[in-house]
């Protein structure tokens, strides 16, 4: 029998039992889907991390109470939770000691789930209300589109002034309406708009324009929510960057009144630390996804073998007739191997397609172009091919070695 006829016969045999074939295919598809979807999503997030690092300039780092991510059990979480907040007084002491070693030392403190209102227009209750100083925009990479930035007088006298993020301004005001000197309400507090920031876009899937900036002194006086300040520091140059970090650690230890034996109770957040944190998360998720996918594919392989053994039993008479009229063993072997191979390959293709769609839904969330993980697609299809051939070999060998006399004997 020609190879083409063998393949045609294999496809026909699978089509005869559609439901059984589809159930077997779905078992393989689930395993492939899990790894493709996860790796596509992680690649999308990886690209978002790279683009999001523009939120910190090349010479900029932040000092925070807690790390960006916390790994480990309850001990680590309790350790960070028990740290004291970074206060405004400590931040001012820190800035005074860092004036000769850095520039644009900005403060920020924020609370989420706020709602802004102007006349009949209302934002969603997801606006970030931030208290900042006059250095916030320069240290965080924001530019004023219209109006002015917070000034030293706004901070000193805790004025009820506000600079809007671009998204908030767009939501509350029509395109032809000037928001300057208008009053908005944020959680019952009234603020006069003095400026609007240029649009900055999204980072890590989150909008960087959905916020209202008020003087940090006003925030501390009128917002009851307790939280810790973050300090953004810009080194004088790239060459001075390591020195600025070392100097900042020392200045912050003095501000926190730590003794020589006490460890740092704050974190330095740099572009490199963000990348390392994400790499740790990506490694853990990838390992978990690989284990789950491997177990799912092994289970699917056992299912393929079981289905093929059932098929051999059901088609014993057909095999006997074909062998009795001269069909060679290798033809029978190839047909059943092809059937197993096609089941596994079809499952792999479905898993790849659905996985890419699901993973790119994450890419869409991060405003990124479509991701096509060619390496993982190739690995998945090769693994599916191996599983199909490996788990189909024994049923195919059993079918090829059936005795035609025994196969044709009436049961």
C-alpha positions in Angstrom: 0.0 0.0 0.0 1.3 3.4 -0.9 2.2 5.9 1.9 -0.6 8.2 0.8 -3.2 5.4 0.9 -1.9 4.5 4.4 -2.4 8.0 5.6 -5.8 8.2 4.0 -6.9 5.0 5.7 -5.6 6.3 9.1 -7.6 9.5 8.8 -10.7 7.6 7.7 -10.4 5.2 10.7 -10.2 8.2 13.1 -13.2 9.9 11.4 -15.3 6.8 12.0 -15.1 7.4 15.8 -15.4 11.2 15.9 -16.3 11.6 19.6 -13.6 9.3 20.8 -11.0 10.9 18.6 -12.0 14.4 19.7 -11.8 13.5 23.4 -8.3 12.2 22.9 -7.3 15.3 20.9 -8.6 17.5 23.7 -6.4 15.8 26.2 -3.3 16.7 24.3 -4.7 20.2 23.5 -5.0 21.0 27.2 -1.4 20.2 27.9 -0.1 22.3 25.0 -2.5 25.1 25.7 -1.2 25.6 29.3 2.4 26.0 28.3 1.8 28.1 25.2 -0.7 30.4 26.9 1.6 30.9 29.9 4.7 31.5 27.9 3.0 33.9 25.5 1.6 35.9 28.4 5.0 35.9 30.2 6.7 37.1 27.0 4.1 39.9 26.8 4.7 40.9 30.4 8.5 40.7 29.8 8.2 43.3 27.0 5.9 45.4 29.2 8.6 45.4 31.9 11.2 46.6 29.5 9.0 49.4 28.2 7.7 50.2 31.7 11.2 50.9 32.9 11.0 54.3 31.3 9.0 55.2 34.4 12.4 55.3 36.1 15.1 57.2 34.3 18.5 55.7 33.5 20.0 57.5 36.5 17.0 57.2 38.8 16.2 55.0 41.8 13.5 54.9 44.5 13.5 54.3 48.2 10.5 52.5 49.5 9.3 50.7 52.7 8.7 47.4 51.0 10.2 45.6 48.0 8.2 45.5 44.8 7.5 41.7 45.3 7.7 39.5 48.3 8.8 35.9 48.0 8.8 33.3 50.8 6.4 32.4 53.5 4.7 34.3 56.3 8.0 35.2 58.0 9.1 37.4 55.2 5.7 39.1 54.9 5.5 39.8 58.6 9.0 41.2 58.5 8.0 43.8 55.9 4.6 44.4 57.5 6.3 45.3 60.8 8.5 48.0 59.2 7.7 51.5 60.2 6.4 53.9 57.5 8.8 56.3 55.8 7.6 59.7 57.2 7.7 63.1 55.7 10.1 64.3 58.4 12.5 61.4 57.5 12.2 62.3 53.8 13.1 65.9 54.4 16.1 64.9 56.6 17.1 62.5 53.8 16.9 65.2 51.1 18.9 67.6 53.1 21.8 65.0 53.4 21.6 64.1 49.7 21.5 67.6 48.2 25.2 67.4 47.2 25.0 63.9 45.8 21.8 63.9 43.8 19.2 66.1 42.2 15.4 66.1 41.7 14.7 64.3 45.0 10.9 63.9 44.9 8.4 62.5 47.4 5.2 60.7 46.7 2.5 59.1 48.8 -0.7 57.6 47.2 -4.0 56.0 47.8 -6.0 54.1 45.2 -9.8 53.6 44.6 -10.7 57.3 44.6 -13.3 59.0 42.5 -13.0 62.5 40.9 -16.0 64.7 40.0 -16.4 67.8 38.0 -20.0 69.2 37.4 -21.8 66.2 36.0 -18.7 64.3 34.9 -17.4 61.5 37.2 -14.4 59.1 36.8 -14.4 55.5 37.7 -13.5 54.8 41.4 -10.0 53.8 40.4 -8.2 57.1 40.4 -5.0 57.3 42.4 -4.8 60.3 44.7 -1.2 61.2 45.2 0.5 63.7 47.5 3.8 64.9 46.0 6.2 67.8 46.2 7.5 70.2 43.6 10.2 67.7 42.5 7.8 64.9 41.7 7.3 65.6 38.0 11.0 66.0 37.3 12.1 62.9 39.2 9.3 60.7 37.8 9.5 61.8 34.2 6.3 63.8 33.9 6.0 67.0 31.8 3.4 69.7 32.1 1.0 70.0 29.1 -0.9 73.0 30.3 -0.8 75.2 33.4 2.0 74.8 36.0 3.5 72.2 38.3 3.2 72.2 42.1 5.3 75.0 43.5 7.2 75.4 46.8 4.4 77.7 48.1 1.8 75.0 47.5 3.8 72.6 49.6 4.6 75.1 52.4 1.0 76.3 52.8 -0.7 72.9 52.0 -2.9 74.6 49.4 -5.8 72.8 47.9 -4.3 72.8 44.4 -4.1 69.8 42.1 -2.3 68.8 38.9 -4.3 66.2 36.9 -3.0 63.1 35.1 -3.9 63.2 31.4 -6.5 60.4 31.7 -8.4 62.1 34.5 -8.4 65.4 32.6 -9.7 63.8 29.5 -12.5 62.0 31.4 -13.7 65.1 33.3 -13.3 67.8 30.7 -14.3 68.1 27.0 -11.5 68.5 24.5 -12.3 72.2 23.9 -12.7 73.0 27.7 -9.8 74.6 29.7 -9.6 72.8 33.0 -7.3 75.4 34.6 -8.7 77.1 37.7 -11.7 74.8 37.7 -12.6 73.0 40.9 -12.9 69.2 41.2 -13.9 67.0 44.1 -12.0 63.9 45.1 -13.7 61.9 47.9 -15.4 65.0 49.2 -12.3 67.3 49.2 -12.3 70.3 46.8 -9.2 71.1 44.7 -8.4 73.8 42.3 -6.7 72.6 39.1 -3.4 74.4 38.3 -2.1 72.1 35.6 -2.4 69.0 33.5 0.4 66.5 32.8 1.4 65.2 29.4 0.2 61.7 28.6 2.7 59.1 29.7 1.0 55.9 28.8 0.9 52.5 30.5 3.5 50.6 32.4 3.2 47.0 33.6 -0.4 47.1 32.3 -1.4 50.0 34.5 -2.2 53.5 33.4 0.4 56.2 34.5 -2.1 59.0 33.8 -5.0 58.0 36.0 -4.1 60.1 39.0 -4.6 63.5 40.8 -1.5 65.1 42.3 -1.9 67.4 45.3 0.7 68.9 47.7 2.1 66.3 50.0 1.5 68.5 53.0 -2.2 68.8 52.1 -2.4 65.0 51.6 -0.9 64.3 55.0 -3.2 66.9 56.7 -6.5 65.8 55.1 -6.2 62.2 54.0 -6.6 59.8 56.9 -5.3 56.7 55.1 -1.9 55.7 56.6 0.8 54.8 54.1 4.5 55.2 53.6 6.3 57.7 51.4 8.3 56.8 48.4 11.4 58.8 47.6 12.7 59.2 44.0 16.3 60.1 43.6 18.1 61.1 40.4 21.9 60.8 40.4 24.0 63.6 39.0 25.2 61.3 36.2 25.4 57.6 35.2 29.0 57.5 36.5 27.8 58.8 39.9 24.9 56.3 40.0 26.5 53.6 42.2 27.9 56.3 44.5 24.5 58.0 44.8 22.9 54.7 45.8 25.5 54.0 48.5 25.2 57.6 49.8 21.4 57.2 49.8 21.5 54.1 51.9 23.7 55.8 54.5 21.4 58.9 54.5 18.3 56.8 54.9 19.8 54.8 57.7 20.5 58.1 59.5 17.0 59.3 58.8 15.5 56.1 60.2 17.9 56.3 63.2 19.2 52.7 62.7 22.1 51.5 64.7 25.2 49.8 63.2 23.8 46.3 64.0 20.3 46.9 62.7 19.6 45.9 59.0 18.1 48.3 56.5 14.3 48.6 57.0 13.8 50.0 53.6 14.3 49.0 50.0 16.2 50.5 47.1 14.2 50.0 43.8 16.3 50.2 40.6 15.6 49.2 37.1 17.8 46.2 37.7 15.9 45.2 40.8 12.7 45.4 38.9 14.0 43.1 36.2 15.4 40.6 38.8 12.0 40.6 40.6 10.2 39.8 37.4 12.7 37.2 36.4 12.1 35.4 39.7 8.3 35.5 39.1 8.7 34.4 35.5 11.0 31.5 36.5 8.6 30.2 39.1 5.5 30.5 36.8 7.4 28.8 33.9 8.5 25.9 36.1 4.9 25.4 37.3 3.5 25.6 33.9 6.0 23.2 32.5 5.3 20.6 35.2 1.5 20.9 34.7 1.9 20.7 31.0 4.3 17.7 31.2 1.8 15.8 33.5 -1.1 16.7 31.2 0.8 15.5 28.1 1.8 12.3 29.8 -1.8 11.7 30.8 -2.9 12.5 27.2 -0.3 10.0 25.9 -1.6 7.3 28.2 -5.1 8.1 26.8 -3.8 7.8 23.3 -2.4 4.4 24.0 -5.6 3.3 25.7 -7.7 4.5 22.8 -5.4 2.8 20.2 -5.5 -0.5 22.1 -9.3 -0.3 22.2 -9.2 0.4 18.4 -6.9 -2.6 17.8 -9.4 -4.9 19.7 -12.4 -3.5 17.9 -10.7 -3.9 14.4 -9.2 -7.3 15.0 -11.2 -8.9 12.2 -10.4 -6.0 9.8 -6.7 -6.5 10.5 -7.0 -10.2 10.0 -8.7 -9.8 6.6 -6.1 -7.3 5.4 -3.2 -9.6 6.4 -4.9 -12.6 4.9 -5.0 -10.8 1.5 -1.3 -9.9 1.7 -1.0 -6.7 3.7 2.5 -6.6 5.2 3.2 -6.0 8.9 4.9 -2.7 8.3 1.8 -1.3 6.5 -0.4 -2.2 9.5 2.2 -0.8 11.8 2.5 2.5 9.9 -1.3 3.0 9.8 -1.8 2.7 13.5 1.3 4.9 14.2 -0.1 7.5 11.8 -3.5 7.4 13.7 -1.7 8.0 17.0 0.5 10.6 15.5 -2.4 12.5 13.9 -4.4 12.5 17.2 -1.4 14.0 19.1 -0.5 16.5 16.4 -4.1 17.7 16.0 -4.3 18.2 19.8 -1.0 20.1 19.7 -2.2 22.4 16.9 -5.5 23.2 18.7 -3.5 23.8 21.9 -1.1 26.2 20.1 -3.8 28.2 18.5 -6.0 28.6 21.6 -2.9 29.2 23.7 -1.6 32.0 21.4 -5.1 33.7 21.5 -5.3 33.5 25.3 -1.7 34.7 25.8 -2.2 37.6 23.4 -5.2 38.7 25.4 -2.7 39.5 28.0 -0.5 41.3 25.5 -3.6 43.3 24.5 -4.1 44.2 28.1 -0.5 45.6 28.2 -1.0 47.5 25.0 1.6 45.4 23.2 1.7 44.1 19.7 0.9 40.4 19.2 3.4 37.9 20.6 4.3 34.7 18.6 6.4 32.4 20.8 8.0 30.5 17.9 10.4 28.6 20.2 7.7 27.2 22.4 5.5 26.4 19.5 8.2 24.4 17.9 9.0 22.6 21.2 5.4 21.8 21.8 4.8 20.4 18.4 8.0 18.3 18.6 6.9 16.9 22.0 3.4 16.2 20.7 4.9 14.3 17.8 7.2 12.2 20.1 4.3 11.5 22.5 2.1 10.4 19.6 4.7 8.0 18.2 5.9 6.7 21.5 2.5 6.0 23.0 1.2 4.6 19.7 4.1 2.2 19.1 2.9 -0.6 21.4 -0.7 -0.7 20.0 0.7 -0.4 16.4 3.1 -3.3 17.1 0.3 -5.4 18.6 -1.9 -4.8 15.5 1.0 -5.6 13.1 1.7 -8.9 14.9 -1.8 -10.2 15.1 -2.1 -13.8 13.7 -4.6 -13.6 10.8 -5.9 -17.1 11.6 -6.6 -16.1 15.2 -8.0 -12.7 14.1 -10.5 -14.3 11.7 -11.6 -17.1 14.1 -15.3 -16.6 15.1 -15.7 -15.3 18.7 
